[in-house]
Amino acid sequence: MSAKKRVFTNKKVNYLPRAVITILLIVFLYVSYIFIFHKPSLNFEIKNVISLNEFVISIFEKNSRIKNIDIRLISKDKNFYKFNIDSLIANHELQELNDKKLKLIFNNDEEAISFLKKNDGEKIILKYEISYENLFFDRILINEFDLNVDVSPPKIFDVRTDGYVYLGGIGYVAFKTSKDAKNTYLENGNGGIFKSLEIKKNDYIDHLIFFTCSNIPCKQNKIKIISEDMLGNKVQISRKIKTIKNKKWSNIKIFLDKGMITDKYNEIFNSNLDDFTKEDFLKLNKEERLINETYINSVTSKISAKKLFDGKFKSLANSKVSSEYSELRTYYFKNDDSTILDKQYHWGIDLSSVKNDNVYSANRGQVVLVEKTLGIYGGVVIIDHGIGFYTLYSHLDTINVNKGDNVDKQTSLGTTGTSGFAFGDHLHFGVFLQGTPVDPIEFLDKKYLGIKIFDPYLKFKGED
């Protein structure tokens, strides 16, 4: 068999067209990638329902530059409301739209509110157009989706109250709401907010709110009842509340011995201060007090549905009141009444008896706080008595209970003492309603508790 001869030629292969095609393909893919992925997007933090509550738009640039955004709500009869994006940007102090969040707020926009109310219960369209540019393109992105309009707030009806509170005392209001109410509360105008006890019925929700205006009358002598649904639609009504000024708060001057107050300062802050100044006193009496009271208010602000207490509250046996609730104290250094150091209200009563006297729970409840050293309050026990009421026992020398213990009027909580910012052995006794201090003296009166708490509660529970 003869061997085949290999044939060699001088003809050259031209690879250039293949390279050009490859480059063009890469360019095409890159431009397509830019076209598809380098475009902005809007994320509306809203489900399929729009209300008068604010909602948030998240704006993502995705390697593009947004030039303009047009957002409109369009009704079925083709009427529309256009959001003023320029105003939103100005309100948020944004220099550009990219990668930002804007809040759409309807509170003061009469045109938007009118549009939504006219279309309440209807389906509308949210349509947006985004004008943008990227590396290669200058385009407009258009999208839309359906929304259901719900701007109807819950209804409040059958409001009942006795219409008055004693200064520093308790009031109540009972009423009904429609079943869509999800958050119902009362404002006293003085910063106090009080949550509702609720019983859900077939067609409505029964409510009972215990409240206080604290040591002053409610603002403008009225309370506000507010109810919100799940979407944030809100209704508010007001009721007149008369404050009976059956007492006058005391104003006293307290002169401090520098040596004694320095010892207390060092005890509370675990320090070795020698030269005590006004600034040191303000750190103790103002700053530390605020920290302690904020903590106490947070512990006592919760509300449980079950009432744990019965009858009047028990005071420290064989004691006398040495300081009253809402007493305004003005502090001076001894032998210097020309310089006021500080002024503070006293949110409780001081009860004096014998040294290291036994302290018993004022009523049935559960221990929710035990602190051996809580700043100016020293040794502290707080008891939850249910439906928003709490008692506080402070300056304790010893403590006999633990958090979570169930207690009654025969339970020894500890003994009186001088812990915290206290110079003489006594018990500081406080009563709180959902974080707001009230006058403990009222809780030693069985008739008062019957009128203001027990009777309304029994009627609310259907047990009257």
C-alpha positions as CSV (number, residue, x, y, z in Angstrom):
1,M,0.0,0.0,0.0
2,S,1.4,3.3,-1.0
3,A,1.6,6.1,1.7
4,K,-0.5,9.3,1.3
5,K,1.4,12.4,0.7
6,R,0.7,15.4,3.0
7,V,0.0,18.5,0.9
8,F,1.2,21.8,2.3
9,T,-0.1,25.1,1.0
10,N,0.8,28.8,1.4
11,K,-2.9,29.8,1.7
12,K,-3.6,31.8,5.0
13,V,-6.6,31.5,7.2
14,N,-8.4,34.8,8.0
15,Y,-9.5,34.8,11.7
16,L,-10.6,38.5,11.7
17,P,-14.4,38.0,10.9
18,R,-14.6,35.5,13.7
19,A,-13.0,37.9,16.2
20,V,-15.3,40.7,15.1
21,I,-18.4,38.5,15.6
22,T,-17.2,37.6,19.1
23,I,-16.6,41.2,20.0
24,L,-20.0,42.2,18.6
25,L,-21.6,39.4,20.5
26,I,-19.9,40.6,23.8
27,V,-21.0,44.2,23.1
28,F,-24.5,43.0,22.4
29,L,-24.7,41.0,25.6
30,Y,-23.2,43.9,27.7
31,V,-25.6,46.4,26.2
32,S,-28.5,44.0,26.7
33,Y,-27.4,43.5,30.4
34,I,-27.3,47.3,30.8
35,F,-30.8,47.6,29.2
36,I,-32.3,44.9,31.3
37,F,-30.7,45.3,34.7
38,H,-29.4,48.9,34.9
39,K,-32.8,50.4,35.5
40,P,-34.4,51.8,38.7
41,S,-37.2,50.3,40.7
42,L,-39.8,51.4,43.2
43,N,-40.9,49.2,46.2
44,F,-44.2,50.3,47.7
45,E,-44.3,49.2,51.4
46,I,-48.0,48.7,51.1
47,K,-50.1,45.6,50.5
48,N,-53.2,45.7,48.3
49,V,-55.0,48.2,50.4
50,I,-54.5,52.0,50.8
51,S,-55.8,54.1,53.6
52,L,-55.2,57.6,55.1
53,N,-52.2,56.2,56.9
54,E,-48.8,57.1,55.6
55,F,-46.8,54.6,53.5
56,V,-43.2,54.4,52.4
57,I,-41.7,54.2,48.9
58,S,-38.2,52.7,48.6
59,I,-36.3,53.9,45.6
60,F,-33.4,51.9,44.1
61,E,-31.3,53.3,41.4
62,K,-29.5,50.1,40.2
63,N,-26.7,51.8,38.3
64,S,-29.0,54.3,36.7
65,R,-29.7,58.0,37.4
66,I,-33.4,58.9,38.0
67,K,-34.4,62.1,36.5
68,N,-38.1,62.3,37.4
69,I,-40.8,60.2,39.1
70,D,-44.5,60.5,38.4
71,I,-46.9,58.7,40.8
72,R,-50.6,58.8,40.4
73,L,-53.7,57.3,41.9
74,I,-56.4,56.7,39.2
75,S,-60.0,56.0,40.0
76,K,-62.3,53.9,37.9
77,D,-63.9,57.0,36.4
78,K,-60.4,58.2,35.3
79,N,-60.0,60.9,37.9
80,F,-56.6,61.0,39.4
81,Y,-54.5,62.4,42.2
82,K,-50.8,63.1,41.5
83,F,-48.2,63.0,44.3
84,N,-46.0,66.0,44.5
85,I,-42.6,64.3,44.5
86,D,-40.6,67.6,44.5
87,S,-42.4,68.5,47.8
88,L,-41.6,65.1,49.3
89,I,-38.0,65.5,48.4
90,A,-37.9,68.9,49.9
91,N,-39.5,67.7,53.1
92,H,-37.0,64.9,53.4
93,E,-34.1,67.3,52.6
94,L,-32.9,64.9,49.8
95,Q,-30.4,66.1,47.2
96,E,-31.3,63.2,44.9
97,L,-33.8,60.3,44.7
98,N,-31.4,57.4,44.3
99,D,-31.5,54.7,47.0
100,K,-33.8,56.7,49.3
101,K,-37.1,56.2,51.2
102,L,-39.9,58.6,50.9
103,K,-42.9,58.8,53.2
104,L,-46.2,59.5,51.5
105,I,-48.3,61.3,54.1
106,F,-51.9,62.3,53.6
107,N,-52.5,64.1,56.9
108,N,-52.5,67.7,55.6
109,D,-53.2,67.0,51.9
110,E,-56.8,67.9,51.4
111,E,-56.8,66.9,47.8
112,A,-55.5,63.4,48.5
113,I,-57.9,62.9,51.5
114,S,-60.8,64.0,49.3
115,F,-59.8,61.7,46.5
116,L,-59.5,58.6,48.8
117,K,-62.7,59.4,50.6
118,K,-64.6,59.6,47.3
119,N,-63.3,56.2,46.4
120,D,-63.7,54.5,49.8
121,G,-64.5,50.9,49.2
122,E,-63.6,51.0,45.5
123,K,-60.6,49.7,43.5
124,I,-58.2,52.2,42.1
125,I,-54.9,52.0,40.2
126,L,-51.5,53.2,41.4
127,K,-49.5,54.1,38.3
128,Y,-45.9,55.3,38.2
129,E,-43.5,56.5,35.5
130,I,-39.8,56.8,36.1
131,S,-37.7,58.8,33.7
132,Y,-34.0,57.7,34.0
133,E,-30.7,57.2,32.2
134,N,-27.9,54.7,32.4
135,L,-24.7,54.2,30.5
136,F,-26.4,53.8,27.1
137,F,-30.1,54.6,27.4
138,D,-32.5,57.4,28.2
139,R,-35.8,55.7,29.0
140,I,-39.1,55.8,30.8
141,L,-40.2,52.9,33.0
142,I,-44.0,52.5,33.4
143,N,-45.8,50.2,35.8
144,E,-49.2,50.0,37.6
145,F,-51.1,47.8,40.1
146,D,-54.5,47.7,41.7
147,L,-55.3,49.0,45.2
148,N,-58.4,48.7,47.3
149,V,-59.3,51.9,49.2
150,D,-60.3,51.7,52.9
151,V,-60.4,55.0,54.7
152,S,-63.3,54.2,57.1
153,P,-62.1,54.3,60.7
154,P,-63.7,52.2,63.5
155,K,-66.8,53.5,65.2
156,I,-67.0,54.5,68.9
157,F,-70.5,54.5,70.5
158,D,-72.4,54.1,73.8
159,V,-69.8,56.1,75.8
160,R,-70.4,56.2,79.6
161,T,-68.5,57.9,82.3
162,D,-69.3,59.6,85.6
163,G,-67.6,62.7,84.2
164,Y,-65.3,63.6,87.1
165,V,-62.0,62.8,88.8
166,Y,-60.6,64.0,92.1
167,L,-57.2,65.8,91.9
168,G,-54.6,63.0,91.7
169,G,-57.4,60.4,91.5
170,I,-58.9,57.9,89.1
171,G,-61.5,58.2,86.4
172,Y,-63.1,55.7,84.1
173,V,-64.9,55.6,80.7
174,A,-66.8,52.7,79.2
175,F,-67.8,52.4,75.5
176,K,-68.1,50.2,72.5
177,T,-66.3,50.1,69.2
178,S,-66.9,48.3,65.9
179,K,-65.1,45.0,65.5
180,D,-62.4,46.5,63.2
181,A,-60.8,48.4,66.1
182,K,-57.3,47.1,66.7
183,N,-55.8,49.7,69.0
184,T,-57.9,51.8,71.3
185,Y,-56.6,54.1,74.0
186,L,-57.2,57.4,75.9
187,E,-55.2,60.5,76.1
188,N,-55.5,62.9,79.1
189,G,-53.7,65.8,77.4
190,N,-51.0,65.9,80.0
191,G,-48.9,63.2,78.3
192,G,-50.7,60.2,79.9
193,I,-51.9,57.4,77.5
194,F,-54.1,54.7,78.9
195,K,-54.9,51.4,77.1
196,S,-58.2,49.7,77.1
197,L,-59.5,46.6,78.7
198,E,-61.5,44.7,76.0
199,I,-64.2,42.1,75.7
200,K,-65.0,41.0,72.1
201,K,-68.7,40.4,71.4
202,N,-70.4,39.1,68.2
203,D,-70.9,42.5,66.6
204,Y,-68.8,44.9,68.6
205,I,-66.0,45.2,71.3
206,D,-66.7,46.4,74.8
207,H,-64.1,48.7,76.3
208,L,-63.2,50.0,79.8
209,I,-60.4,52.5,80.4
210,F,-59.3,53.6,83.8
211,F,-57.3,56.9,83.6
212,T,-55.9,59.7,85.7
213,C,-55.1,63.3,85.0
214,S,-52.3,63.0,87.6
215,N,-51.7,65.9,89.9
216,I,-53.3,68.5,87.7
217,P,-56.7,68.7,85.8
218,C,-56.9,67.0,82.4
219,K,-55.9,69.4,79.6
220,Q,-58.9,71.7,78.7
221,N,-60.9,69.5,81.2
222,K,-61.4,66.8,78.6
223,I,-60.2,63.4,77.6
224,K,-59.7,62.0,74.1
225,I,-60.7,58.5,73.2
226,I,-58.9,57.2,70.1
227,S,-59.4,54.0,68.1
228,E,-57.4,52.7,65.1
229,D,-58.0,49.9,62.7
230,M,-55.3,47.6,61.3
231,L,-54.6,50.1,58.4
232,G,-54.1,53.0,60.7
233,N,-57.5,54.7,60.0
234,K,-58.3,56.6,63.2
235,V,-61.3,58.0,64.9
236,Q,-61.2,60.4,67.9
237,I,-63.9,61.6,70.2
238,S,-63.7,63.9,73.3
239,R,-65.6,63.9,76.6
240,K,-65.6,66.6,79.3
241,I,-64.0,65.6,82.6
242,K,-64.4,67.8,85.7
243,T,-61.5,67.8,88.2
244,I,-62.7,68.2,91.7
245,K,-60.0,70.0,93.6
246,N,-60.6,68.5,97.0
247,K,-57.0,69.0,98.2
248,K,-54.1,71.4,97.9
249,W,-50.6,70.1,97.3
250,S,-47.9,71.1,99.8
251,N,-44.8,73.1,99.0
252,I,-41.8,72.5,101.4
253,K,-38.2,73.6,101.7
254,I,-35.6,70.9,102.4
255,F,-32.2,72.0,103.8
256,L,-29.4,69.5,103.1
257,D,-26.4,68.8,105.3
258,K,-23.4,68.6,102.9
259,G,-21.8,65.8,104.9
260,M,-24.9,63.6,105.0
261,I,-25.8,64.2,101.3
262,T,-22.2,63.4,100.3
263,D,-22.4,60.1,102.1
264,K,-25.7,59.3,100.3
265,Y,-24.1,60.3,97.0
266,N,-21.2,58.0,97.6
267,E,-23.5,55.2,98.7
268,I,-25.7,55.4,95.6
269,F,-22.9,55.9,93.0
270,N,-20.3,53.8,94.8
271,S,-17.8,56.7,94.7
272,N,-15.5,58.6,97.1
273,L,-16.5,62.2,96.5
274,D,-15.2,64.7,99.1
275,D,-16.2,68.1,97.8
276,F,-20.0,68.1,97.1
277,T,-21.3,70.8,94.7
278,K,-24.6,71.8,93.2
279,E,-23.7,69.9,90.0
280,D,-23.2,66.8,92.1
281,F,-26.6,67.2,93.7
282,L,-28.3,67.7,90.3
283,K,-26.7,64.5,89.1
284,L,-28.2,62.7,92.1
285,N,-31.6,64.4,92.5
286,K,-32.4,65.2,88.9
287,E,-30.5,63.0,86.5
288,E,-30.6,59.8,88.6
289,R,-34.2,60.5,89.6
290,L,-35.2,60.8,86.0
291,I,-33.4,57.5,85.1
292,N,-35.1,55.7,88.0
293,E,-38.6,57.1,87.4
294,T,-38.4,56.3,83.7
295,Y,-37.5,52.7,84.5
296,I,-40.3,52.5,87.1
297,N,-42.8,54.0,84.7
298,S,-41.9,51.4,82.0
299,V,-42.4,48.6,84.5
300,T,-45.8,49.9,85.6
301,S,-47.1,50.8,82.2
302,K,-48.3,47.4,81.2
303,I,-51.9,46.3,81.5
304,S,-53.2,42.8,82.3
305,A,-56.9,41.9,81.8
306,K,-57.4,40.2,85.1
307,K,-58.2,42.2,88.3
308,L,-56.2,40.6,91.2
309,F,-57.1,42.9,94.1
310,D,-60.1,43.3,96.3
311,G,-61.2,45.8,98.9
312,K,-59.3,48.8,100.0
313,F,-55.5,48.8,100.0
314,K,-53.6,48.2,103.3
315,S,-51.3,50.9,104.7
316,L,-48.1,50.4,106.8
317,A,-49.4,49.4,110.2
318,N,-49.3,52.1,113.0
319,S,-47.7,54.6,110.6
320,K,-48.3,58.2,109.9
321,V,-47.9,60.1,106.6
322,S,-44.7,62.2,106.9
323,S,-44.7,63.4,103.2
324,E,-47.6,63.6,100.8
325,Y,-48.2,62.8,97.1
326,S,-47.4,65.7,94.7
327,E,-45.5,67.5,97.4
328,L,-43.3,70.1,95.6
329,R,-39.9,70.0,97.3
330,T,-37.4,72.8,96.9
331,Y,-33.8,71.9,97.9
332,Y,-31.1,74.1,99.5
333,F,-27.8,73.5,101.2
334,K,-28.1,74.1,105.0
335,N,-27.5,77.7,106.0
336,D,-27.9,78.9,102.4
337,D,-31.5,79.7,101.4
338,S,-30.4,82.1,98.7
339,T,-29.5,79.4,96.2
340,I,-32.1,76.9,95.0
341,L,-30.5,73.6,94.1
342,D,-33.4,71.9,92.6
343,K,-37.2,71.3,92.6
344,Q,-38.9,68.0,92.4
345,Y,-42.4,66.5,92.9
346,H,-42.8,63.6,95.3
347,W,-44.7,60.8,93.5
348,G,-46.0,58.9,96.5
349,I,-46.5,59.1,100.3
350,D,-43.9,58.5,103.0
351,L,-45.1,56.4,105.9
352,S,-43.2,56.5,109.1
353,S,-43.4,53.9,111.9
354,V,-40.7,52.1,113.9
355,K,-37.3,51.3,112.7
356,N,-37.1,48.3,110.3
357,D,-40.9,47.8,110.5
358,N,-42.4,44.9,108.6
359,V,-43.8,45.9,105.2
360,Y,-46.8,43.9,103.8
361,S,-48.3,43.9,100.4
362,A,-51.1,46.5,100.2
363,N,-53.3,44.0,98.3
364,R,-53.3,40.8,96.2
365,G,-51.1,40.8,93.2
366,Q,-47.8,39.5,91.7
367,V,-44.3,40.8,92.2
368,V,-43.0,42.2,88.9
369,L,-39.8,44.0,90.2
370,V,-37.3,43.4,92.9
371,E,-34.3,45.7,93.1
372,K,-31.9,45.8,96.1
373,T,-30.4,49.1,94.9
374,L,-32.4,51.2,92.5
375,G,-30.7,54.6,92.6
376,I,-32.5,57.2,94.8
377,Y,-35.2,54.6,95.6
378,G,-32.9,52.1,97.2
379,G,-34.4,48.7,97.9
380,V,-37.6,48.4,95.8
381,V,-40.5,46.0,95.3
382,I,-43.2,46.6,92.7
383,I,-46.5,44.6,92.6
384,D,-48.9,44.3,89.7
385,H,-52.5,44.2,90.9
386,G,-54.0,43.8,87.5
387,I,-56.0,46.0,85.1
388,G,-53.2,48.5,85.0
389,F,-52.7,49.2,88.8
390,Y,-49.4,48.8,90.6
391,T,-47.9,49.5,94.0
392,L,-44.3,50.5,94.8
393,Y,-42.4,50.0,98.1
394,S,-39.0,51.7,98.4
395,H,-36.1,52.6,100.7
396,L,-36.4,49.0,102.0
397,D,-33.7,47.6,104.2
398,T,-34.4,44.0,103.6
399,I,-36.5,42.2,100.9
400,N,-38.3,38.9,101.4
401,V,-39.9,38.2,98.0
402,N,-38.8,37.4,94.5
403,K,-40.0,38.4,91.1
404,G,-43.0,36.3,90.1
405,D,-44.2,35.6,93.6
406,N,-48.0,35.8,94.2
407,V,-48.7,38.0,97.3
408,D,-51.6,39.1,99.4
409,K,-52.1,41.4,102.4
410,Q,-50.5,38.9,104.7
411,T,-47.3,38.6,102.6
412,S,-44.2,40.3,104.2
413,L,-42.3,42.1,101.4
414,G,-39.4,43.2,103.7
415,T,-38.6,45.9,106.2
416,T,-38.4,49.7,106.2
417,G,-35.0,51.4,106.0
418,T,-32.9,54.2,104.7
419,S,-31.6,52.8,101.4
420,G,-31.4,55.2,98.5
421,F,-31.9,58.9,99.0
422,A,-33.5,58.6,102.4
423,F,-32.2,59.9,105.7
424,G,-34.8,58.6,108.2
425,D,-36.2,55.1,108.4
426,H,-39.5,55.1,106.4
427,L,-41.5,53.5,103.6
428,H,-42.0,55.3,100.4
429,F,-45.4,54.0,99.1
430,G,-46.5,54.7,95.5
431,V,-49.5,53.7,93.4
432,F,-49.3,53.7,89.6
433,L,-51.9,53.4,86.9
434,Q,-50.4,52.4,83.6
435,G,-47.1,54.1,84.4
436,T,-48.6,57.3,85.8
437,P,-48.4,58.0,89.6
438,V,-51.6,58.6,91.4
439,D,-52.5,59.6,95.0
440,P,-52.1,56.5,97.2
441,I,-54.5,58.0,99.8
442,E,-57.4,57.4,97.5
443,F,-56.7,53.6,97.6
444,L,-57.1,53.5,101.3
445,D,-60.8,54.4,100.9
446,K,-63.1,51.4,100.2
447,K,-66.0,53.5,99.1
448,Y,-63.9,55.5,96.7
449,L,-62.5,52.3,95.1
450,G,-66.1,50.9,94.8
451,I,-67.3,54.0,92.9
452,K,-64.3,54.5,90.7
453,I,-63.0,51.0,90.1
454,F,-65.0,48.0,91.4
455,D,-68.5,49.0,90.2
456,P,-67.5,50.0,86.6
457,Y,-65.3,46.8,86.4
458,L,-68.2,44.5,87.5
459,K,-70.6,46.2,85.0
460,F,-68.0,45.8,82.3
461,K,-67.6,42.1,83.1
462,G,-71.4,41.7,83.2
463,E,-71.3,40.8,86.9
464,D,-73.2,43.8,88.4
